[in-house]
Amino acid sequence: MTYLASSRNFFIVSGGPGSGKTTLLSHLQSAGAATAPEAGRAIIRAQTAIGGPARPDHDPALYAELMLSWDLRSYEEASSHPGNVFFDRGVPDTLGYLRLVGQAIPSHMWRAAEAFRYNEAVFMLPPWPEIYAPDTERKQTLDDAERTFEALRQIYLELDYRPVLLPRSSVEERVKSMLAAIDDHMNE
């Protein structure tokens, strides 16, 4: 397939819920890096506020469609940014979500994941029991977080990305690991 879009300077931060993704991205943003927010939480908040059906506990397929739309919009908005952009999840995460919940992945979602490519180095945050906590939008158990991590890792491998596992360490150490991996990757 010919890629419709591709960007070596788009980096995904992915992993299961409660692994520190949002904290890491907030730290990067406060240091001046361009970031794109996670679709899932925003969609859950909005759908809950309006009594909408596009929630994981009501209509997982519709929820996935909204996540895909959000992520494609984030990709498009980031396309005008000249430097690195760090995404709190990306288009492939939607495919991983559908697989995790036992839903078929529609062909248009596979095409989107193949057409809108990010840098092949995808930063994966493993489940971290010591910091994991459910909240109003995150209702998964730690076991669910571990299964989510593995489903996402598998999807990224299937799509020919290279998962880069970040350590369970301080946000500063995680940022150092990310930046070192980016430097190494860009110099290959």
N, C-alpha and C positions, 0 to 999 in steps of 0.2 A: 504494500500500500504506500502511496505517496503521502507524506506528511503535509497537512495543510498549514501547520504552524509548528515551530520548534524553537526552543530557546535554551541555550547553554547556561544562561544566567538566571534561570528559574529553578529554585531549589525547594523541594517539598520536605516538610517535616511531618512525619506520620507516626502512627503507633496506636495502641489501644487507649481507651479513655483513662484519665488519671495518671498519665505517665510524665507529665510536665511539659507538654507541647506548648500550651498557651503561655506558660511562664517563660519558657525559652524564647518564644516569638516576641513577647512583650519586652523582654530584655534586649533583644536585637533591635526592636523598634525604638526603644528609648536611647539606644546608642546611635541612632540615625539610619538604620537599615530600612529599606522598603519591605513591607510585609502585606500579605493578603489574609484576611481573617477566615476562620473556619465557617463553613456553611451550616453544618448540622445544628449547632446550638442556636444560632440566629433564627433558623427556620422553626425549630421547636418552640422558641419563645414567641415568635410571631403567630404561629398556628395555634398555640395555646391561648394567646390573647384574643384571637378572633373566633375561637371555637372551630378552627379549620381542621380538615381531615388529614393533612399531609404531615403526620407524625408517625414515628416508628411503632407506636402502640396501637395505631388505628389503621393506617394504610402505608405499609412500608414501600410499596412500589411508587406511590405518588410522592412520598418523602424523598425517595431516591431521584426521581425526576427533578424535583426542586433543587436538590443538592447539585445535580449535574448542571442545571441551568445557572446556578450561582457560581459554580467553579469555572464554567466557560466564560461567564461575564468577568470574573476576577482575572482570568487568563488574558482576556481581551484588554482590560484596563491596564494590566501590567505590561502589555506589549509596547507601550510608549515610554516605559522607564528604561533609561540607558544602562543602569547598573544591575547588580544582583537584586533579586526579589525572592523573599522567603515566604512560602505558602503554608498555612496551617491546613494541611491536607490538600489533595489535588484530585483531578478527575478520576484517576484509578481507585481512589478510596471508595468511591461510590460503587464500583464493581465489587470490591472486597466486602462492602456492607451487604450488598444483595446476596452474595454467596454465603456470608455468615448467617443471614436470616433464612436461608433456604429458598430464596427466590431466584428464578431464572434471570440471567443477565440479558437484556434485550440487545439485539444486534447493533442498534444505533449507539448504545453505550460503549460497546466494544470499539465501534468505529471512532467514537469521540476520544477514547483512551489511546487509540493508535494514531489519531490525527493530531491531537494537541499534546505535544510532547514537552516534557520538562528536562532538566539536566538528568543524565542517567544515574548520577549519585543521589539517592534518596535517603534522607536522614531518618532513621527509625529509632523511636524511643521504646524500650522494652517495658513491660509491666513492672511497676515498682510498688510492692505491697506497703512499704513504709509511708508513702505519700498518697496512696489511693484512698479516695473518699467519695461516696455517692453524693449527689446534690439534687436540686430540683429538676435539672435537665439530664443529669447523668444518673440513670437508675440501674445501670449494669452492676453485676457483682465483679469481684476480682477475677473469678474464673471466666466471666464474659470478657473482661479486659484482655486476658491471656489468649482467649480464642480469637478475639478481634485482631490482636497483634499478629497472630499466625496467619489469619485469612488475608490481612493486608500484605504481609511479607510475601506470601505466595503469589498474590496478584501482581505485585511489582516484579517478581522474578519472571512470571509468565509474559509480562510486557517488556522484557529485556531491560529492566532497570537494574541498578546495582545498589541493593540496600546497604547502608553504612550504619552499623549499630552504634548508637551513642551510649556512653557509660552512665550508670546511675551515680551521678555526682552533682556537685553544685552547678548552678546555671552558668557560672563563669567558666568552669571546666568543660562543660558541654559546648559552650561557644568556642572555646579554644580548640576543642576537637573538631568541630564543624569547620572552622576557618582553616585549620591545618589540612583537613581532607579536601577542601575546595582548592587550596593552593596545590596540593599534590595532584589532584585531578586535572586542574587547568594546565599543569606542566607536563602532562603525559603526552 
